Amino acid sequence: MEAKTPTDILKMAILMEKRGRAFYTQVAQQTNDEDAKRVFDYMAQEEQMHVEFLARQFAFYEKNHKFDVNEPISSGADERVVQAVLNGEMTSRIAAAGFEAAAISAAIDFETRAIDYYARMAELATDSNEKEMFLWLAEWERGHHKVLFHMNQELMEKVWNDNQFWPF
């Protein structure tokens, strides 16, 4: 079912973010790698911030029939987390075909769907504030996607190196 009204869109967005939070929380609880746990805990916290932001927007919209343009929007994925992940220490410890790698792959798909949804909702938006909000959410999800994508790339390269998949 495609959302039609701003409140329908917000409800769908809140549901997506809650599902993301639940997924990341579960992965953080199940992993044995402390760095992976920190990354997935961080991602769960990010999704919770989205839920809270969207819930406030929903309540404001229900009351005022417009979005709260004065709501501060934070910047998204913290560069320190990105750098910690991209240094390769965590990916050198986890198996490329193991639980964490499968979770990373699933999370990439989840973030891609979120980006696509928010970008599509921004295209359909007739209100400039609504459009800005959904573009911001899509960009925030792109930050999450970037972190996960780089983790996945490092895992694949580890497998290729370990199995001598390089042609030279």
Secondary structure by P-SEA (a helix, b strand, c coil): cccccaaaaaaaaaaaaaaaaaaaaaaaaccccaaaaaaaaaaaaaaaaaaaaaaaaaaaaaacccccccccccccccaaaaaaaaccccccccccccaaaaaaaaaaaaaaaaaaaaaaaaaacccaaaaaaaaaaaaaaaaaaaaaaaaaaaaaaaaaaaaccccc
